[in-house]
Every structure is written in structure tokens, then in C-alpha cells.
Amino acid sequence: MKHDNEDPQRQRLRERLEAILIRTEKAASWHDEAARLRGLVNHEGFVPVRTRLAEEDLDFLSDARDNLLTFAELGIRLLDLHQPRDAGGITSDPSHPILRCRSCMWRWPCPTFRAMTESFGTPRLTLPETA
């Protein structure tokens, strides 16, 4: 939805995010297929794949890595921006001072941090450990 007084840069970002969301929703999930394909890894470390892909799947797969990297970088930047700091002032419990977000100054945890925690706080899959 476009707002007449919205910043054009913000509007372009919203449109890009909405387009990624729509493309992702249209693409088929590879979760179950990936589990089956793991057993087909050949001695060269690859899976010879023959499958039927819809246009939406190809659109999604062609940009998936770049989009995921972009979202991960965005998440890290937002996490760096939205972190607690001592709000100062008088409190009845000095061991638990009142905290505010360093960026938006909302009481901690701020709405941005809460939204990120709700979206990304519980991992849906276990990632391999990196050395």
C-alpha cells in the first residue's frame, strides 16, 4: 500500500521486501525434498537432480542466496542499532536499572527488538557448526 507522503526511498524498500515475500510465498518449499536428496550425494559430493520446477521456483532459487545474505545483514545491522542502554534516572532497584533502546529510545526491549526476537529468536533448523 502506497502512502502519498511516504519517503520514496522507504517506499522502494517496502516494495522490494514485499516482492521478495510474494516470490517466496509462491515458490515451493524444498525442505522435504532436501532431506530425500541428501541420500543421493554422489562420490564427487553432488546430487544429480532431475525435477520439475515451476517458473516461480526458478525465480526464487535464482535470487535466494543473495536475498538471504541481504536479510541476514539487515538483521545484524538492526540488532547493532537496537540494543539496551542505561536510561539514567532514579530507580528503586539499582541492580536492575531502567533501560532504553540506544537507537529509538523506547523502553527496553523496544518494539523492533521484540519483533526481531519473535521472527528470528527460535531457530527452525539446526545450522552446521563452522570452524
N, CA, C and O atoms as a Tinker XYZ file with bonds, in Angstrom:
   524  protein
     1  N      0.841000   -1.156000    0.000000    73     2
     2  CA     0.000000    0.000000    0.000000    64     1     3
     3  C      0.900000    1.238000    0.000000    63     2     4     5
     4  O      1.791000    1.365000    0.841000    81     3
     5  N      0.663000    2.142000   -0.942000    73     3     6
     6  CA     1.491000    3.333000   -1.058000    64     5     7
     7  C      0.832000    4.497000   -0.325000    63     6     8     9
     8  O     -0.363000    4.757000   -0.472000    81     7
     9  N      1.641000    5.182000    0.460000    73     7    10
    10  CA     1.183000    6.375000    1.158000    64     9    11
    11  C      1.753000    7.581000    0.418000    63    10    12    13
    12  O      2.937000    7.608000    0.082000    81    11
    13  N      0.894000    8.591000    0.164000    73    11    14
    14  CA     1.305000    9.746000   -0.629000    64    13    15
    15  C      2.476000   10.499000   -0.019000    63    14    16    17
    16  O      3.324000   11.008000   -0.751000    81    15
    17  N      2.543000   10.580000    1.292000    73    15    18
    18  CA     3.598000   11.367000    1.924000    64    17    19
    19  C      4.782000   10.513000    2.372000    63    18    20    21
    20  O      5.646000   10.996000    3.104000    81    19
    21  N      4.834000    9.253000    1.946000    73    19    22
    22  CA     5.926000    8.382000    2.364000    64    21    23
    23  C      7.187000    8.691000    1.559000    63    22    24    25
    24  O      7.127000    9.002000    0.370000    81    23
    25  N      8.312000    8.599000    2.231000    73    23    26
    26  CA     9.615000    8.812000    1.624000    64    25    27
    27  C      9.798000    7.840000    0.457000    63    26    28    29
    28  O      9.547000    6.646000    0.621000    81    27
    29  N     10.232000    8.321000   -0.726000    73    27    30
    30  CA    10.393000    7.439000   -1.895000    64    29    31
    31  C     11.379000    6.297000   -1.652000    63    30    32    33
    32  O     11.152000    5.183000   -2.124000    81    31
    33  N     12.457000    6.550000   -0.934000    73    31    34
    34  CA    13.433000    5.502000   -0.651000    64    33    35
    35  C     12.813000    4.422000    0.230000    63    34    36    37
    36  O     13.028000    3.231000    0.005000    81    35
    37  N     12.047000    4.840000    1.226000    73    35    38
    38  CA    11.351000    3.892000    2.100000    64    37    39
    39  C     10.317000    3.095000    1.306000    63    38    40    41
    40  O     10.158000    1.893000    1.516000    81    39
    41  N      9.613000    3.773000    0.391000    73    39    42
    42  CA     8.616000    3.101000   -0.437000    64    41    43
    43  C      9.265000    2.052000   -1.338000    63    42    44    45
    44  O      8.724000    0.956000   -1.491000    81    43
    45  N     10.425000    2.372000   -1.943000    73    43    46
    46  CA    11.135000    1.403000   -2.793000    64    45    47
    47  C     11.571000    0.189000   -1.981000    63    46    48    49
    48  O     11.460000   -0.947000   -2.443000    81    47
    49  N     12.068000    0.434000   -0.766000    73    47    50
    50  CA    12.485000   -0.665000    0.097000    64    49    51
    51  C     11.287000   -1.547000    0.437000    63    50    52    53
    52  O     11.375000   -2.773000    0.372000    81    51
    53  N     10.172000   -0.922000    0.797000    73    51    54
    54  CA     8.955000   -1.688000    1.115000    64    53    55
    55  C      8.528000   -2.519000   -0.095000    63    54    56    57
    56  O      8.166000   -3.686000    0.059000    81    55
    57  N      8.564000   -1.938000   -1.286000    73    55    58
    58  CA     8.165000   -2.657000   -2.498000    64    57    59
    59  C      9.089000   -3.843000   -2.760000    63    58    60    61
    60  O      8.626000   -4.915000   -3.149000    81    59
    61  N     10.396000   -3.656000   -2.549000    73    59    62
    62  CA    11.341000   -4.759000   -2.747000    64    61    63
    63  C     11.077000   -5.878000   -1.763000    63    62    64    65
    64  O     11.043000   -7.049000   -2.142000    81    63
    65  N     10.888000   -5.523000   -0.488000    73    63    66
    66  CA    10.622000   -6.542000    0.528000    64    65    67
    67  C      9.312000   -7.272000    0.239000    63    66    68    69
    68  O      9.237000   -8.491000    0.397000    81    67
    69  N      8.282000   -6.542000   -0.181000    73    67    70
    70  CA     7.008000   -7.180000   -0.498000    64    69    71
    71  C      7.141000   -8.093000   -1.712000    63    70    72    73
    72  O      6.536000   -9.165000   -1.743000    81    71
    73  N      7.926000   -7.684000   -2.717000    73    71    74
    74  CA     8.148000   -8.524000   -3.901000    64    73    75
    75  C      8.874000   -9.811000   -3.521000    63    74    76    77
    76  O      8.530000  -10.886000   -4.012000    81    75
    77  N      9.879000   -9.707000   -2.647000    73    75    78
    78  CA    10.595000  -10.902000   -2.184000    64    77    79
    79  C      9.635000  -11.813000   -1.429000    63    78    80    81
    80  O      9.654000  -13.030000   -1.614000    81    79
    81  N      8.802000  -11.230000   -0.586000    73    79    82
    82  CA     7.842000  -12.012000    0.180000    64    81    83
    83  C      6.868000  -12.740000   -0.741000    63    82    84    85
    84  O      6.605000  -13.927000   -0.550000    81    83
    85  N      6.335000  -12.047000   -1.729000    73    83    86
    86  CA     5.388000  -12.656000   -2.667000    64    85    87
    87  C      6.060000  -13.775000   -3.456000    63    86    88    89
    88  O      5.487000  -14.852000   -3.616000    81    87
    89  N      7.276000  -13.525000   -3.952000    73    87    90
    90  CA     8.001000  -14.546000   -4.712000    64    89    91
    91  C      8.284000  -15.768000   -3.847000    63    90    92    93
    92  O      8.172000  -16.903000   -4.309000    81    91
    93  N      8.644000  -15.532000   -2.609000    73    91    94
    94  CA     8.946000  -16.633000   -1.690000    64    93    95
    95  C      7.694000  -17.450000   -1.392000    63    94    96    97
    96  O      7.745000  -18.679000   -1.361000    81    95
    97  N      6.567000  -16.768000   -1.172000    73    95    98
    98  CA     5.325000  -17.483000   -0.880000    64    97    99
    99  C      4.874000  -18.340000   -2.056000    63    98   100   101
   100  O      4.278000  -19.397000   -1.851000    81    99
   101  N      5.148000  -17.902000   -3.285000    73    99   102
   102  CA     4.743000  -18.656000   -4.474000    64   101   103
   103  C      5.635000  -19.861000   -4.735000    63   102   104   105
   104  O      5.180000  -20.841000   -5.326000    81   103
   105  N      6.877000  -19.813000   -4.315000    73   103   106
   106  CA     7.820000  -20.902000   -4.568000    64   105   107
   107  C      7.523000  -22.084000   -3.649000    63   106   108   109
   108  O      7.047000  -21.912000   -2.527000    81   107
   109  N      7.807000  -23.260000   -4.133000    73   107   110
   110  CA     7.610000  -24.476000   -3.339000    64   109   111
   111  C      8.725000  -24.606000   -2.309000    63   110   112   113
   112  O      9.863000  -24.205000   -2.551000    81   111
   113  N      8.383000  -25.167000   -1.169000    73   111   114
   114  CA     9.385000  -25.424000   -0.139000    64   113   115
   115  C     10.249000  -26.603000   -0.552000    63   114   116   117
   116  O      9.745000  -27.597000   -1.074000    81   115
   117  N     11.544000  -26.493000   -0.319000    73   115   118
   118  CA    12.472000  -27.573000   -0.634000    64   117   119
   119  C     12.843000  -28.365000    0.610000    63   118   120   121
   120  O     13.719000  -29.228000    0.547000    81   119
   121  N     12.204000  -28.096000    1.726000    73   119   122
   122  CA    12.576000  -28.721000    2.985000    64   121   123
   123  C     12.517000  -30.244000    2.912000    63   122   124   125
   124  O     13.513000  -30.907000    3.199000    81   123
   125  N     11.373000  -30.812000    2.535000    73   123   126
   126  CA    11.234000  -32.270000    2.482000    64   125   127
   127  C     12.088000  -32.866000    1.371000    63   126   128   129
   128  O     12.686000  -33.928000    1.543000    81   127
   129  N     12.143000  -32.185000    0.238000    73   127   130
   130  CA    12.929000  -32.683000   -0.889000    64   129   131
   131  C     14.419000  -32.702000   -0.550000    63   130   132   133
   132  O     15.131000  -33.624000   -0.948000    81   131
   133  N     14.889000  -31.704000    0.172000    73   131   134
   134  CA    16.307000  -31.646000    0.544000    64   133   135
   135  C     16.685000  -32.847000    1.411000    63   134   136   137
   136  O     17.775000  -33.400000    1.265000    81   135
   137  N     15.796000  -33.247000    2.305000    73   135   138
   138  CA    16.084000  -34.411000    3.154000    64   137   139
   139  C     16.240000  -35.672000    2.305000    63   138   140   141
   140  O     17.130000  -36.483000    2.563000    81   139
   141  N     15.387000  -35.844000    1.301000    73   139   142
   142  CA    15.487000  -37.016000    0.418000    64   141   143
   143  C     16.735000  -36.942000   -0.452000    63   142   144   145
   144  O     17.379000  -37.960000   -0.708000    81   143
   145  N     17.076000  -35.741000   -0.907000    73   143   146
   146  CA    18.214000  -35.581000   -1.811000    64   145   147
   147  C     19.559000  -35.824000   -1.121000    63   146   148   149
   148  O     20.528000  -36.206000   -1.777000    81   147
   149  N     19.627000  -35.607000    0.190000    73   147   150
   150  CA    20.879000  -35.832000    0.924000    64   149   151
   151  C     21.404000  -37.252000    0.752000    63   150   152   153
   152  O     22.615000  -37.471000    0.714000    81   151
   153  N     20.510000  -38.197000    0.650000    73   151   154
   154  CA    20.909000  -39.583000    0.480000    64   153   155
   155  C     21.426000  -39.892000   -0.921000    63   154   156   157
   156  O     21.942000  -40.982000   -1.166000    81   155
   157  N     21.292000  -38.948000   -1.830000    73   155   158
   158  CA    21.716000  -39.167000   -3.214000    64   157   159
   159  C     23.043000  -38.492000   -3.558000    63   158   160   161
   160  O     23.433000  -38.453000   -4.725000    81   159
   161  N     23.728000  -37.970000   -2.567000    73   159   162
   162  CA    25.008000  -37.305000   -2.820000    64   161   163
   163  C     25.983000  -38.336000   -3.369000    63   162   164   165
   164  O     26.199000  -39.383000   -2.759000    81   163
   165  N     26.573000  -38.035000   -4.531000    73   163   166
   166  CA    27.490000  -38.993000   -5.157000    64   165   167
   167  C     28.904000  -38.848000   -4.608000    63   166   168   169
   168  O     29.146000  -38.009000   -3.740000    81   167
   169  N     29.850000  -39.662000   -5.107000    73   167   170
   170  CA    31.222000  -39.657000   -4.593000    64   169   171
   171  C     31.948000  -38.336000   -4.854000    63   170   172   173
   172  O     32.974000  -38.065000   -4.230000    81   171
   173  N     31.431000  -37.516000   -5.764000    73   171   174
   174  CA    32.016000  -36.198000   -6.027000    64   173   175
   175  C     31.417000  -35.117000   -5.127000    63   174   176   177
   176  O     31.833000  -33.960000   -5.186000    81   175
   177  N     30.450000  -35.486000   -4.301000    73   175   178
   178  CA    29.843000  -34.539000   -3.372000    64   177   179
   179  C     28.660000  -33.781000   -3.943000    63   178   180   181
   180  O     28.272000  -32.748000   -3.398000    81   179
   181  N     28.075000  -34.275000   -5.037000    73   179   182
   182  CA    26.947000  -33.603000   -5.673000    64   181   183
   183  C     25.768000  -34.555000   -5.802000    63   182   184   185
   184  O     25.922000  -35.775000   -5.755000    81   183
   185  N     24.585000  -33.966000   -5.965000    73   183   186
   186  CA    23.376000  -34.745000   -6.212000    64   185   187
   187  C     22.960000  -34.495000   -7.652000    63   186   188   189
   188  O     22.641000  -33.360000   -8.008000    81   187
   189  N     22.954000  -35.529000   -8.490000    73   187   190
   190  CA    22.440000  -35.352000   -9.843000    64   189   191
   191  C     20.911000  -35.211000   -9.750000    63   190   192   193
   192  O     20.226000  -36.169000   -9.392000    81   191
   193  N     20.386000  -34.051000  -10.063000    73   191   194
   194  CA    18.974000  -33.759000   -9.831000    64   193   195
   195  C     18.213000  -33.696000  -11.154000    63   194   196   197
   196  O     18.636000  -33.056000  -12.116000    81   195
   197  N     17.090000  -34.376000  -11.160000    73   195   198
   198  CA    16.120000  -34.260000  -12.248000    64   197   199
   199  C     14.790000  -34.006000  -11.568000    63   198   200   201
   200  O     14.266000  -34.864000  -10.856000    81   199
   201  N     14.258000  -32.835000  -11.792000    73   199   202
   202  CA    12.999000  -32.486000  -11.149000    64   201   203
   203  C     12.254000  -31.488000  -12.017000    63   202   204   205
   204  O     12.818000  -30.899000  -12.939000    81   203
   205  N     11.006000  -31.313000  -11.716000    73   203   206
   206  CA    10.184000  -30.336000  -12.427000    64   205   207
   207  C     10.091000  -29.096000  -11.556000    63   206   208   209
   208  O      9.651000  -29.163000  -10.408000    81   207
   209  N     10.503000  -27.979000  -12.102000    73   207   210
   210  CA    10.451000  -26.720000  -11.373000    64   209   211
   211  C      9.522000  -25.750000  -12.088000    63   210   212   213
   212  O      9.576000  -25.604000  -13.309000    81   211
   213  N      8.679000  -25.095000  -11.320000    73   211   214
   214  CA     7.814000  -24.050000  -11.866000    64   213   215
   215  C      8.627000  -22.774000  -12.038000    63   214   216   217
   216  O      9.701000  -22.636000  -11.453000    81   215
   217  N      8.122000  -21.848000  -12.832000    73   215   218
   218  CA     8.815000  -20.568000  -13.021000    64   217   219
   219  C      9.053000  -19.859000  -11.697000    63   218   220   221
   220  O     10.108000  -19.261000  -11.484000    81   219
   221  N      8.060000  -19.930000  -10.803000    73   219   222
   222  CA     8.192000  -19.283000   -9.502000    64   221   223
   223  C      9.339000  -19.882000   -8.703000    63   222   224   225
   224  O     10.048000  -19.168000   -7.993000    81   223
   225  N      9.522000  -21.200000   -8.821000    73   223   226
   226  CA    10.625000  -21.857000   -8.118000    64   225   227
   227  C     11.963000  -21.361000   -8.651000    63   226   228   229
   228  O     12.874000  -21.072000   -7.874000    81   227
   229  N     12.087000  -21.262000   -9.969000    73   227   230
   230  CA    13.336000  -20.786000  -10.568000    64   229   231
   231  C     13.605000  -19.332000  -10.202000    63   230   232   233
   232  O     14.744000  -18.962000   -9.917000    81   231
   233  N     12.556000  -18.503000  -10.208000    73   231   234
   234  CA    12.726000  -17.095000   -9.811000    64   233   235
   235  C     13.237000  -17.014000   -8.379000    63   234   236   237
   236  O     14.157000  -16.256000   -8.072000    81   235
   237  N     12.629000  -17.801000   -7.519000    73   235   238
   238  CA    13.025000  -17.799000   -6.111000    64   237   239
   239  C     14.453000  -18.310000   -5.942000    63   238   240   241
   240  O     15.267000  -17.672000   -5.274000    81   239
   241  N     14.756000  -19.452000   -6.542000    73   239   242
   242  CA    16.074000  -20.060000   -6.378000    64   241   243
   243  C     17.191000  -19.199000   -6.959000    63   242   244   245
   244  O     18.302000  -19.188000   -6.429000    81   243
   245  N     16.910000  -18.483000   -8.035000    73   243   246
   246  CA    17.968000  -17.676000   -8.659000    64   245   247
   247  C     18.438000  -16.549000   -7.748000    63   246   248   249
   248  O     19.597000  -16.140000   -7.819000    81   247
   249  N     17.554000  -16.045000   -6.895000    73   247   250
   250  CA    17.911000  -14.922000   -6.020000    64   249   251
   251  C     17.983000  -15.294000   -4.547000    63   250   252   253
   252  O     18.290000  -14.439000   -3.717000    81   251
   253  N     17.708000  -16.554000   -4.200000    73   251   254
   254  CA    17.581000  -16.942000   -2.791000    64   253   255
   255  C     18.827000  -16.641000   -1.974000    63   254   256   257
   256  O     18.717000  -16.097000   -0.875000    81   255
   257  N     19.998000  -16.976000   -2.474000    73   255   258
   258  CA    21.227000  -16.763000   -1.713000    64   257   259
   259  C     21.458000  -15.288000   -1.438000    63   258   260   261
   260  O     21.730000  -14.895000   -0.304000    81   259
   261  N     21.348000  -14.464000   -2.493000    73   259   262
   262  CA    21.563000  -13.024000   -2.321000    64   261   263
   263  C     20.528000  -12.420000   -1.378000    63   262   264   265
   264  O     20.864000  -11.582000   -0.541000    81   263
   265  N     19.266000  -12.843000   -1.511000    73   263   266
   266  CA    18.228000  -12.312000   -0.628000    64   265   267
   267  C     18.454000  -12.723000    0.811000    63   266   268   269
   268  O     18.255000  -11.918000    1.721000    81   267
   269  N     18.863000  -13.957000    1.032000    73   267   270
   270  CA    19.121000  -14.409000    2.398000    64   269   271
   271  C     20.309000  -13.669000    3.010000    63   270   272   273
   272  O     20.273000  -13.296000    4.183000    81   271
   273  N     21.354000  -13.457000    2.222000    73   271   274
   274  CA    22.501000  -12.680000    2.712000    64   273   275
   275  C     22.079000  -11.261000    3.075000    63   274   276   277
   276  O     22.489000  -10.726000    4.105000    81   275
   277  N     21.254000  -10.655000    2.216000    73   275   278
   278  CA    20.780000   -9.296000    2.470000    64   277   279
   279  C     19.962000   -9.233000    3.757000    63   278   280   281
   280  O     20.141000   -8.318000    4.561000    81   279
   281  N     19.059000  -10.206000    3.959000    73   279   282
   282  CA    18.252000  -10.218000    5.175000    64   281   283
   283  C     19.098000  -10.470000    6.409000    63   282   284   285
   284  O     18.854000   -9.873000    7.458000    81   283
   285  N     20.082000  -11.338000    6.302000    73   283   286
   286  CA    20.957000  -11.591000    7.449000    64   285   287
   287  C     21.744000  -10.336000    7.806000    63   286   288   289
   288  O     21.879000  -10.003000    8.983000    81   287
   289  N     22.264000   -9.636000    6.795000    73   287   290
   290  CA    22.992000   -8.395000    7.047000    64   289   291
   291  C     22.072000   -7.346000    7.658000    63   290   292   293
   292  O     22.472000   -6.631000    8.577000    81   291
   293  N     20.851000   -7.248000    7.159000    73   291   294
   294  CA    19.877000   -6.315000    7.721000    64   293   295
   295  C     19.598000   -6.649000    9.180000    63   294   296   297
   296  O     19.553000   -5.758000   10.028000    81   295
   297  N     19.412000   -7.930000    9.471000    73   295   298
   298  CA    19.152000   -8.336000   10.854000    64   297   299
   299  C     20.286000   -7.961000   11.781000    63   298   300   301
   300  O     20.054000   -7.485000   12.892000    81   299
   301  N     21.509000   -8.170000   11.333000    73   299   302
   302  CA    22.671000   -7.830000   12.163000    64   301   303
   303  C     22.762000   -6.323000   12.361000    63   302   304   305
   304  O     23.064000   -5.857000   13.460000    81   303
   305  N     22.502000   -5.561000   11.301000    73   303   306
   306  CA    22.541000   -4.093000   11.429000    64   305   307
   307  C     21.459000   -3.593000   12.376000    63   306   308   309
   308  O     21.711000   -2.706000   13.191000    81   307
   309  N     20.256000   -4.155000   12.276000    73   307   310
   310  CA    19.175000   -3.758000   13.185000    64   309   311
   311  C     19.510000   -4.144000   14.622000    63   310   312   313
   312  O     19.241000   -3.384000   15.552000    81   311
   313  N     20.095000   -5.321000   14.801000    73   311   314
   314  CA    20.486000   -5.754000   16.134000    64   313   315
   315  C     21.553000   -4.827000   16.716000    63   314   316   317
   316  O     21.522000   -4.515000   17.906000    81   315
   317  N     22.493000   -4.388000   15.880000    73   315   318
   318  CA    23.518000   -3.447000   16.337000    64   317   319
   319  C     22.907000   -2.100000   16.703000    63   318   320   321
   320  O     23.348000   -1.457000   17.656000    81   319
   321  N     21.898000   -1.669000   15.956000    73   319   322
   322  CA    21.261000   -0.380000   16.245000    64   321   323
   323  C     20.376000   -0.440000   17.481000    63   322   324   325
   324  O     20.391000    0.474000   18.305000    81   323
   325  N     19.618000   -1.498000   17.608000    73   323   326
   326  CA    18.626000   -1.603000   18.683000    64   325   327
   327  C     19.173000   -2.485000   19.791000    63   326   328   329
   328  O     19.025000   -3.707000   19.778000    81   327
   329  N     19.809000   -1.825000   20.750000    73   327   330
   330  CA    20.346000   -2.526000   21.908000    64   329   331
   331  C     20.132000   -1.662000   23.140000    63   330   332   333
   332  O     19.972000   -0.446000   23.028000    81   331
   333  N     20.127000   -2.281000   24.313000    73   331   334
   334  CA    19.791000   -1.533000   25.525000    64   333   335
   335  C     20.919000   -0.631000   25.991000    63   334   336   337
   336  O     22.100000   -0.886000   25.758000    81   335
   337  N     20.508000    0.420000   26.651000    73   335   338
   338  CA    21.458000    1.276000   27.359000    64   337   339
   339  C     20.759000    1.795000   28.602000    63   338   340   341
   340  O     19.532000    1.872000   28.656000    81   339
   341  N     21.546000    2.144000   29.585000    73   339   342
   342  CA    21.018000    2.667000   30.838000    64   341   343
   343  C     20.340000    4.001000   30.545000    63   342   344   345
   344  O     20.944000    4.899000   29.959000    81   343
   345  N     19.089000    4.121000   30.956000    73   343   346
   346  CA    18.335000    5.350000   30.704000    64   345   347
   347  C     18.670000    6.438000   31.707000    63   346   348   349
   348  O     18.220000    7.576000   31.577000    81   347
   349  N     19.457000    6.085000   32.700000    73   347   350
   350  CA    19.766000    7.057000   33.733000    64   349   351
   351  C     18.555000    7.261000   34.626000    63   350   352   353
   352  O     17.568000    6.534000   34.521000    81   351
   353  N     18.631000    8.213000   35.472000    73   351   354
   354  CA    17.494000    8.495000   36.333000    64   353   355
   355  C     17.497000    7.651000   37.589000    63   354   356   357
   356  O     18.375000    6.815000   37.806000    81   355
   357  N     16.518000    7.886000   38.386000    73   355   358
   358  CA    16.409000    7.231000   39.689000    64   357   359
   359  C     15.543000    5.987000   39.548000    63   358   360   361
   360  O     14.519000    5.991000   38.866000    81   359
   361  N     15.983000    4.921000   40.214000    73   359   362
   362  CA    15.221000    3.679000   40.205000    64   361   363
   363  C     15.194000    3.118000   41.617000    63   362   364   365
   364  O     16.097000    3.363000   42.417000    81   363
   365  N     14.149000    2.366000   41.908000    73   363   366
   366  CA    14.042000    1.781000   43.247000    64   365   367
   367  C     14.909000    0.532000   43.388000    63   366   368   369
   368  O     15.124000    0.052000   44.501000    81   367
   369  N     15.408000    0.002000   42.267000    73   367   370
   370  CA    16.242000   -1.198000   42.300000    64   369   371
   371  C     17.518000   -0.932000   41.500000    63   370   372   373
   372  O     17.541000   -1.158000   40.291000    81   371
   373  N     18.579000   -0.455000   42.158000    73   371   374
   374  CA    19.814000   -0.113000   41.447000    64   373   375
   375  C     20.453000   -1.286000   40.701000    63   374   376   377
   376  O     21.202000   -1.072000   39.748000    81   375
   377  N     20.168000   -2.523000   41.123000    73   375   378
   378  CA    20.751000   -3.665000   40.421000    64   377   379
   379  C     20.026000   -3.954000   39.099000    63   378   380   381
   380  O     20.532000   -4.721000   38.279000    81   379
   381  N     18.860000   -3.358000   38.882000    73   379   382
   382  CA    18.102000   -3.508000   37.635000    64   381   383
   383  C     17.686000   -2.124000   37.139000    63   382   384   385
   384  O     16.527000   -1.736000   37.284000    81   383
   385  N     18.623000   -1.382000   36.558000    73   383   386
   386  CA    18.296000   -0.020000   36.123000    64   385   387
   387  C     17.288000   -0.031000   34.961000    63   386   388   389
   388  O     17.141000   -1.028000   34.254000    81   387
   389  N     16.619000    1.080000   34.791000    73   387   390
   390  CA    15.693000    1.241000   33.667000    64   389   391
   391  C     16.530000    1.334000   32.395000    63   390   392   393
   392  O     17.481000    2.112000   32.316000    81   391
   393  N     16.163000    0.534000   31.412000    73   391   394
   394  CA    16.901000    0.516000   30.151000    64   393   395
   395  C     16.032000    1.058000   29.030000    63   394   396   397
   396  O     14.815000    0.876000   29.018000    81   395
   397  N     16.682000    1.727000   28.091000    73   395   398
   398  CA    16.021000    2.213000   26.878000    64   397   399
   399  C     16.852000    1.769000   25.690000    63   398   400   401
   400  O     18.044000    1.489000   25.810000    81   399
   401  N     16.194000    1.711000   24.535000    73   399   402
   402  CA    16.900000    1.352000   23.313000    64   401   403
   403  C     17.831000    2.492000   22.920000    63   402   404   405
   404  O     17.445000    3.661000   22.928000    81   403
   405  N     19.046000    2.132000   22.580000    73   403   406
   406  CA    20.058000    3.118000   22.190000    64   405   407
   407  C     19.646000    3.890000   20.943000    63   406   408   409
   408  O     20.030000    5.048000   20.776000    81   407
   409  N     18.871000    3.261000   20.071000    73   407   410
   410  CA    18.528000    3.885000   18.797000    64   409   411
   411  C     17.188000    4.621000   18.839000    63   410   412   413
   412  O     17.119000    5.807000   18.515000    81   411
   413  N     16.129000    3.920000   19.238000    73   411   414
   414  CA    14.793000    4.529000   19.162000    64   413   415
   415  C     14.315000    5.103000   20.498000    63   414   416   417
   416  O     13.297000    5.793000   20.548000    81   415
   417  N     15.040000    4.822000   21.566000    73   415   418
   418  CA    14.766000    5.332000   22.903000    64   417   419
   419  C     13.478000    4.797000   23.534000    63   418   420   421
   420  O     13.033000    5.328000   24.551000    81   419
   421  N     12.873000    3.764000   22.957000    73   419   422
   422  CA    11.746000    3.106000   23.599000    64   421   423
   423  C     12.281000    2.353000   24.808000    63   422   424   425
   424  O     13.466000    2.026000   24.870000    81   423
   425  N     11.421000    2.085000   25.750000    73   423   426
   426  CA    11.807000    1.280000   26.898000    64   425   427
   427  C     12.226000   -0.108000   26.408000    63   426   428   429
   428  O     11.602000   -0.673000   25.509000    81   427
   429  N     13.289000   -0.650000   27.008000    73   427   430
   430  CA    13.838000   -1.934000   26.563000    64   429   431
   431  C     13.044000   -3.096000   27.135000    63   430   432   433
   432  O     12.701000   -3.066000   28.317000    81   431
   433  N     12.737000   -4.120000   26.341000    73   431   434
   434  CA    13.089000   -4.291000   24.937000    64   433   435
   435  C     12.154000   -3.484000   24.037000    63   434   436   437
   436  O     10.938000   -3.474000   24.232000    81   435
   437  N     12.741000   -2.810000   23.053000    73   435   438
   438  CA    11.976000   -1.946000   22.159000    64   437   439
   439  C     11.158000   -2.792000   21.169000    63   438   440   441
   440  O     11.425000   -3.983000   21.006000    81   439
   441  N     10.163000   -2.179000   20.511000    73   439   442
   442  CA     9.336000   -2.931000   19.562000    64   441   443
   443  C     10.138000   -3.588000   18.435000    63   442   444   445
   444  O      9.798000   -4.690000   18.004000    81   443
   445  N     11.188000   -2.937000   17.956000    73   443   446
   446  CA    11.997000   -3.522000   16.887000    64   445   447
   447  C     12.680000   -4.783000   17.377000    63   446   448   449
   448  O     12.657000   -5.803000   16.688000    81   447
   449  N     13.287000   -4.734000   18.551000    73   447   450
   450  CA    13.957000   -5.908000   19.097000    64   449   451
   451  C     12.956000   -7.030000   19.369000    63   450   452   453
   452  O     13.248000   -8.196000   19.105000    81   451
   453  N     11.781000   -6.687000   19.894000    73   451   454
   454  CA    10.754000   -7.709000   20.154000    64   453   455
   455  C     10.302000   -8.370000   18.853000    63   454   456   457
   456  O     10.128000   -9.588000   18.801000    81   455
   457  N     10.112000   -7.565000   17.799000    73   455   458
   458  CA     9.703000   -8.122000   16.503000    64   457   459
   459  C     10.778000   -9.047000   15.949000    63   458   460   461
   460  O     10.469000  -10.105000   15.400000    81   459
   461  N     12.042000   -8.650000   16.092000    73   459   462
   462  CA    13.140000   -9.495000   15.619000    64   461   463
   463  C     13.199000  -10.786000   16.418000    63   462   464   465
   464  O     13.419000  -11.855000   15.849000    81   463
   465  N     13.006000  -10.702000   17.727000    73   463   466
   466  CA    13.040000  -11.890000   18.578000    64   465   467
   467  C     11.899000  -12.833000   18.214000    63   466   468   469
   468  O     12.090000  -14.048000   18.163000    81   467
   469  N     10.708000  -12.280000   17.958000    73   467   470
   470  CA     9.570000  -13.108000   17.574000    64   469   471
   471  C      9.820000  -13.789000   16.230000    63   470   472   473
   472  O      9.432000  -14.942000   16.039000    81   471
   473  N     10.461000  -13.091000   15.307000    73   471   474
   474  CA    10.684000  -13.639000   13.968000    64   473   475
   475  C     11.885000  -14.566000   13.895000    63   474   476   477
   476  O     11.833000  -15.590000   13.214000    81   475
   477  N     12.968000  -14.222000   14.589000    73   475   478
   478  CA    14.219000  -14.942000   14.422000    64   477   479
   479  C     14.733000  -15.612000   15.686000    63   478   480   481
   480  O     15.763000  -16.285000   15.650000    81   479
   481  N     14.041000  -15.443000   16.789000    73   479   482
   482  CA    14.548000  -15.916000   18.065000    64   481   483
   483  C     14.602000  -17.420000   18.218000    63   482   484   485
   484  O     15.478000  -17.928000   18.918000    81   483
   485  N     13.696000  -18.151000   17.586000    73   483   486
   486  CA    13.673000  -19.602000   17.698000    64   485   487
   487  C     14.092000  -20.200000   16.366000    63   486   488   489
   488  O     13.365000  -20.073000   15.381000    81   487
   489  N     15.248000  -20.849000   16.313000    73   487   490
   490  CA    15.691000  -21.423000   15.047000    64   489   491
   491  C     14.766000  -22.531000   14.584000    63   490   492   493
   492  O     14.323000  -23.357000   15.383000    81   491
   493  N     14.474000  -22.545000   13.286000    73   491   494
   494  CA    13.619000  -23.573000   12.702000    64   493   495
   495  C     14.432000  -24.778000   12.273000    63   494   496   497
   496  O     13.884000  -25.867000   12.102000    81   495
   497  N     15.727000  -24.597000   12.099000    73   495   498
   498  CA    16.586000  -25.695000   11.695000    64   497   499
   499  C     17.927000  -25.524000   12.353000    63   498   500   501
   500  O     18.292000  -24.424000   12.769000    81   499
   501  N     18.655000  -26.604000   12.447000    73   499   502
   502  CA    19.979000  -26.565000   13.030000    64   501   503
   503  C     20.988000  -26.323000   11.923000    63   502   504   505
   504  O     21.057000  -27.088000   10.961000    81   503
   505  N     21.765000  -25.267000   12.056000    73   503   506
   506  CA    22.795000  -24.954000   11.077000    64   505   507
   507  C     24.067000  -25.696000   11.420000    63   506   508   509
   508  O     24.358000  -25.916000   12.596000    81   507
   509  N     24.836000  -26.090000   10.403000    73   507   510
   510  CA    26.095000  -26.775000   10.689000    64   509   511
   511  C     27.064000  -25.841000   11.393000    63   510   512   513
   512  O     27.096000  -24.641000   11.121000    81   511
   513  N     27.838000  -26.393000   12.285000    73   511   514
   514  CA    28.835000  -25.597000   13.005000    64   513   515
   515  C     29.943000  -25.213000   12.064000    63   514   516   517
   516  O     30.361000  -26.014000   11.229000    81   515
   517  N     30.429000  -23.979000   12.192000    73   515   518
   518  CA    31.547000  -23.537000   11.359000    64   517   519
   519  C     32.806000  -23.535000   12.188000    63   518   520   521
   520  O     32.772000  -23.314000   13.398000    81   519
   521  N     33.910000  -23.780000   11.530000    73   519   522
   522  CA    35.196000  -23.850000   12.243000    64   521   523
   523  C     35.731000  -22.477000   12.537000    63   522   524
   524  O     36.802000  -22.347000   13.130000    81   523
